[in-house]
Amino acid sequence: MTKVSEQKASVVENTVSLLKKYDVIAAADLNKVQSGMLMDLRKSLRGQLEIKTVKNTLMRISMEKAQKPGTPEFIKAIAGQNMFLFTNGNPFKLAMNLEKSKVDSFAKAGDVALKELTVPAGNTGISPGPMISKFGALGIKTRIEAGNIWVTADTVVADKGDTITADMADLLQRLGIKAAQSGLGLKVVYENGMIIPGSDLIIDVADYRKKLMEAAGGAFSVALKGAYLSPATAPRLLSMAQQQAKAVAVEAGYVTPATAAEIIAKAAAQAKSLQGKVDEKKTA
């Protein structure tokens, strides 16, 4: 018991040290994580973070010793087995790096479909027998040809978010369809007292960039209409002011080197229009 207590005390001491060194603590789900993947992840992120496996109870004690605000809420959000990542980096960047490191894998019973799952039409390479009933149970129409089961049409067997059954997992694996992903998935991130769900850290970069550009464009338009002077709007505002001043000068017939050509062209057009009306009057 003394030896166990000493080990726990050592874990708490080391964890407190990490909590004081790093501002961000990320709790990652250990499901579907292979040791080889974890080693690769440690190598790729070396110097950016530290990865430790700590029991939730010891993490709670460590956070309390380090006087971290919001400890009860964080511990409540990380139920189950966890691996903790300590870093001073951007939580969004961390989440994106972990997402990129995931690899496709075969689903198991109880997994949730990450996207719509379709069994394609064609030769499955599976011999007729008990498997035919599994195809039928999933609503997949088949025929027997050349000693193999053939799927007659592309068939959706699960929508995104559906729970994968044991029969479906077995069939998908036999068909070589990888419907799951292996890798560290963030449950929640703690940063200086703020708790962020892992799902909120995964963003669509392309969509985010598009929205950011639209927002910047809208703000720029509003700034121009409001004549708000800034380094970004000054060149455009000056150009607009110059064009408006020139238009007023031309309309008023104020001759300058910049307006002379347009005033003369305007006068010539008016004279030609007047001449046309005079000619029409003469012939009438």
ZADREN-920174 format. One record per residue (C-alpha): x, y, z; residue in one letter. Coordinates in steps of 0.05 Angstrom, whole numbers, plus 5000, padded with zeros to 4 digits. Layout:
<rs>
XYZA ...
</rs>
This chain:
<rs>
500050005000M 505750475017T 508950334949K 502350474913V 501351124953S 508451344935E 507051204861Q 500651614863K 504152184899A 509552184846S 504352204790V 500852794824V 507353164834E 509353084761N 502353274737T 502253904780V 508954094749S 505954014680L 499754414699L 504254994721K 508354954657K 502754924607Y 496355324599D 492454824557V 490254134579I 486753694528A 483253044547A 483452554489A 479251924481D 483551294482L 478650874441N 481350604375K 488550844389V 494050364370Q 500850404403S 504350514336G 499851104321M 501351404389L 508851344378M 508251694311D 504052234342L 509152354397R 514652414345K 510852894300S 508753354357L 515253304398R 516953984427G 509854234418Q 506553844474L 507253294526E 502752684528I 501252324593K 496351794617T 493552004684V 487551724721K 481852224727N 482052204802T 489452384804L 488252924751M 482953234796R 487653224856I 493253524814S 488854084787M 486354254857E 493554284882K 495354734823A 489155164841Q 486155114772K 479255444768P 473655044737G 476654374759T 470054034777P 466954214709E 473053954671F 473253294709I 465853194698K 466753284623A 472252764617I 468852134642A 472151494620G 479251324600Q 483451904578N 490252114554M 492152824572F 495853294526L 499353894556F 501254484511T 501855234506N 499755214433G 493255394400N 487654894418P 484654944349F 491254784316K 492154194363L 485253924346A 486553994271M 493253634277N 490053054315L 484453024263E 489552984206K 493252424242S 487151964243K 486951374196V 481050984168D 479550324203S 474149784204F 468149944247A 466049524306K 459149414336A 456850034373G 461050524332D 457551134303V 457651234227A 461951844211L 458651924144K 453351604099E 455450884086L 454050574018T 455049863995V 456749913921P 453649483866A 457948923838G 461348273856N 462648213931T 467247613924G 463347283980I 460746573970S 453246443980P 451246184048G 449446494115P 451947174092M 446047254045I 441447364105S 445947934130K 445348274062F 437748194065G 437348454136A 440649104114L 436049184055G 441449014003I 438648673941K 443148123914T 443647573863R 448046963856I 452746943797E 458946533782A 458946263853G 459046943886N 454147433917I 453048043873W 449948693898V 444948923845T 444849673862A 448550173906D 445250143974T 445750624033V 446150204097V 447250764148A 446551514153D 451551964188K 450551884263G 447351194260D 449750654306T 453250084270I 450549394288T 454748754296A 452048474230D 453449114193M 460449164221A 461848444200D 459148554130L 462849214119L 469348884141Q 468348304093R 467048804037L 473349194055G 469449824073I 472950214128K 467450604163A 471150844226A 477351244243Q 482951084291S 486651634328G 486252104387L 479652474390G 479153074436L 473553044488K 474753724518V 480154244526V 481654664587Y 485055334577E 486155824634N 479555634667G 475555604602M 472754924581I 471854794506I 468354174479P 472653804429G 467253834375S 467654604377D 475054584359L 474154224292I 472754754239I 471854734163D 477855164143V 475355294072A 468455504097D 471555924153Y 476156274103R 470156424057K 466056714114K 472057124138L 473057414069M 465657574063E 465857924131A 472058314112A 468858524046G 462458744081G 466359144133A 470359474078F 464059684041S 460959974105V 467360354120A 467260654049L 459960864055K 461361164123G 467661514097A 471561184154Y 478861364142L 483960824155S 490360564121P 485960054084A 480460534061T 484561174050A 486761023977P 479660823956R 476461423992L 481361903960L 479961603892S 472461653903M 473062373927A 477262553866Q 472162243818Q 466362603853Q 470063273852A 471663193779K 464363013763A 461963653799V 467164073763A 465163793695V 457763903710E 459264623731A 463664743670G 469664893713Y 475564843665V 482164543690T 487364103656P 483763503686A 476663713665T 477864083599A 477363473553A 470863233584E 467763923585I 469464023511I 466763333494A 460463483532K 459664153498A 460763833430A 455563303444A 450563833466Q 452064253404A 451063653359K 444463483393S 442164203385L 444164213311Q 440163583300G 433963893331K 434864533288V 435464113225D 429163733243E 425464393253K 427664653184K 425164033149T 418564013186A 
</rs>
